[in-house]
Amino acid sequence: MYNILYSQGGVCASEGFFADGVSAGLKKEGAKDMAFIYSEDECEVASVFTTNKMYAAPIKHFRLMGEFKTNFVLINSKNANAMTGKAGVEDINEVLSNCQSGVKNPIMSSTGVIGVRLPKAKIIEGMKLFDLTKRDSASASKAIMTTDTFAKEVAFKVALDDGSSFNIGAIAKGAGMINPAMATMLCFITTDAKVSKSEMQELLDDVVKTTFNAISVDGDTSTNDTVLVLSNGRSGAYEREAFKEALFKVMHFLALEMVRDGEGATKLVTYKVTGAKDDAEAEIAAKALSDSLLVKTALFGEDPNWGRIASTVGASGVEAYEEKLKISFDNFCVYDRGEILFDAEMEKKCAVVMQHKKFTISCDLGIGEGSFKAYGCDLGHEYVKINADYRT
């Protein structure tokens, strides 16, 4: 058995980790735009990246490194270093060659505008501001934001039955270009658990399916999506199931924070699909609902248009039948296996549900045991405004 408790400190909650954010002049008005994560001990690294075929230079650079341990991650916002070809990787090599002494096999991660070379001089000068003794996870989380309206961090302490314990914490950014393939996002997770690289990678690959790969803001997949898990083993403690649950808690919390912070979003909606032929079909249907522009705009208008829910499920390609489908808004069933329950009174009840900041739309396909939860938000005028002038 084990006990998982919320703690403070984000990526600095784990022993031996340090982080901070600085302003290098990439953003306007002196806003923080560069961050680092540093460990006194070298770390094993597990990773998951975007499925976009046009993946950015930082991901190319990481993959060229082969098998390695690291103790340093450099993160910049405002510039994605994507679609920059070989020059983009060369720019990373030049930047990282200017790291402070004691840094080993540094990693770089970027987010921002696509198709623009890195402002190397500003970044190199900004790196001189790094104080590797700082433990300010909040500052680092602010520095990696783009269109985010709030910083995202979380940490847990895991106490094991034998009296040992380990920590896990993270920072993340993401608000737009979010699609379950992975979502457009950066997430950096640190832990002092003594976990092997292979087991950490296995657990990350599993947990990402029901967290970052289960969310959608706008159905677009970025060039830079990255999740890194760094373990320095400092605690000497580890237990597989405890670590997996703690990793899920970290990633699930941050995934929902990204949806809640979706560009212009006012609703965080859970799409719960049950009764599918299998879990794979439930996942397809749930993600179709979280991606649907018609569903998203109905959410924004607070219109309980259950017909759009039924139509989207039917169009998703999974096995589904009109006479077996059941649709509910929170606890209010509007359609029950061929019977329409959506009268004037029920519409009023569902309209109230849709005024909430969080609610659940459930679809029972009535076929098998398959289930999956996806997460999405509404889509409104502010999203268009933000992305119409994103580069400026």
Order of alpha helices (4+ residues) and beta strands (2+ residues): beta-beta-beta-alpha-beta-alpha-beta-alpha-alpha-beta-beta-beta-alpha-beta-beta-alpha-beta-alpha-alpha-alpha-beta-beta-beta-alpha-beta-beta-alpha
